[in-house]
Amino acid sequence: MTLGLSASAFTTLHVVISLVGILSGLVVFYGMLASQRLGGWTALFLATTLLTSVTGFMFPFSGLLPSHVVGTISLVLLAVALLALYAFRLSGAWRWVYVATAVAALYLNVFVGVVQAFQKLAILQPLAPTQSEPPFAVTQIAVLVLFLALGFLAVRRFHPAAGAAA
């Protein structure tokens, strides 16, 4: 049991939090591309993405796993994004630091989502049973290229008024 929940219920909670983080993150990402600061969506994205990483560490494990490395990187990115947004209010270089770290945290969530989709979805499992097959690699490379390209655009386009409330 974790947090008083069965393993199945806790896993469901973790997945729901992750999906809310991804969906709200995509809304925030769109806002960045349109140079719009979406305060409520941003808070939801940052909170659920933070919770995704934190709850990920609550699953039973017996050694360092790739998920722990991704979760740790995500937590560091989120800490910097939170500082850039709420402490430094996107002033100066903190604007692009925020965009880069928030987009990177969203990417990591999507990266893990792709991994999980290929592991759990019956339609994808046969395409990459060991996740070393071309369909898996092509999907992950396509997601990375998309995030890099759109992330670059977001850094260039996101110019809300510095110091304004998030």
C-alpha positions, 0 to 999 in steps of 0.5 A: 500500500502507498498513501493508503491505496492499493498498488492498483489504485496508486498506479491509477492515481499516478497515471491520472496525475501524469496525464493531467500534467501532459495535457495541461503542459501541452496547453501551456506550451501552446500558450508559450508559442502564442506568447500568452501566460496562462497562469492557472494552466501553468500552475496546474502543469507545474504542480501535476508534473511535480506530483508525477515525479514525486509519486513515481518515487513512491513505487516499490523498487530495489535499485536505481532505475532509469525512471529514477534518473528521469524523475530526478532530472525532471525535479531539477528542471521543475525547481529551476522553472519554478524559480524562474517563473515565481521568484525571478518573474521571467525577468531577463534571461529567466524568461528563456530559462523558464521556457526551456526547463518547463518544455524539457520537463514536459518532454520528459513526461511525454517521453515516459508516456511513450515508453509506457504506451509501448509497454502497456497498449496492446496495439503498440506492444507487438511493434516494439516488445523490447523497446529496441525496435525501429517503431519505438526509436522512430517515435521517440526521435520524432517526439524529441525533434518536435519538442526541440523545434517547438521549444526553440520557437517557444523561446523566441516567441514567449515574451510576456511582460516581465515581472507580471503576476503568473 
